[in-house]
Amino acid sequence: MTLWIPITLAAALFQTLRFMLQRQLSVGTLSAGGATLARFLYSAPLVAVLIMAYMALTGQAWPEFGLEFWIYGATGGLAQIIATICVVSLFKARNFAVGITFKNTESIMALLVGWVVLGDGVGPWAIAAVLLGVVGVLILSAPPELVHIRPRDLMNRASALGLTAGFLFAVSGVTYRGASLSLDLDDPVARAGLTLAAVTAMQTVAMVFWLQWRDPGQVRAVWNARRVAIWVGLMSMAGSFCWFLAFTLQNAAFVKAVGQVELIFSALASVLVFREAVSGREWIGMAVLLASILMLISVL
């Protein structure tokens, strides 16, 4: 088995565990913003220490962090913050598995962003995969208690949060890769670690200032919830590093394909851990959307 496959599986598992912990925090003591801050606050210092130690032990010279790096990093960091808030907010509106499935529309969104912004070619099978994904999203969009679905039932807060999260995670993935590739380094571990350290530091500062302005009690609440929140940070650090490293070792399309195992992890967590009921229509919607994502990745 090539190295990137177990790294990607680990990334998906760490990410699922992190979202599970954030869901627990957001349903209990923290707001969506507070649960998002926990992700960065408890990972940024450790990431910084580890990458400095790695650079010292390997004797590598620090690269120049140019304007391109900071623009890409800041854009991706902001997109990821908003996307994470959307996903955590979505957990309050729908069950855990559906929330993670909506989040994974980022693969479809990435294709659409590349087509519109970069003019990337889109073949007929890719278009078919996108249309199948739209069907899956429509099935998931309506609240599970509805039997007869009307068009207006598909436009609701949950679907808006999910699709926004998918789009912004797609933007963050593209810009993080741009930031990492702008560093003049041959070592993929150093490139991934330095990018992760810079981005999480910016995200921590931005979230602390934002919450101090908009919801000051949440900064203290994140500290008070540190027994759980610190694990959010550790899972976030481990997952993010694994994603960055996997993308440096293999084509992003293949990494995303293996990474869709997150949907299986989230479904198991929803049923076995959170004891949430998943309706038949939601299972069908998740299956259709997963088929769409795998189909899209296979034709890229």
MONORLIN-V949865 format. One record per run of one state. SS is the DSSP state (A for helix, B for strand, O for the rest). FROM is the first residue (numbers start at 1). LEN is the number of residues. Records with the same first field share a line. If there is no record, write none. Layout:
SS->FROM-LEN ; FROM-LEN
This chain:
O->1-2 ; 28-4 ; 59-8 ; 91-5 ; 104-2 ; 119-5 ; 142-9 ; 155-2 ; 182-6 ; 215-2 ; 225-1 ; 250-2 ; 260-1 ; 274-6 ; 300-1
A->3-25 ; 32-27 ; 67-24 ; 96-8 ; 106-13 ; 124-18 ; 151-4 ; 157-25 ; 188-27 ; 217-8 ; 226-24 ; 252-8 ; 261-13 ; 280-20
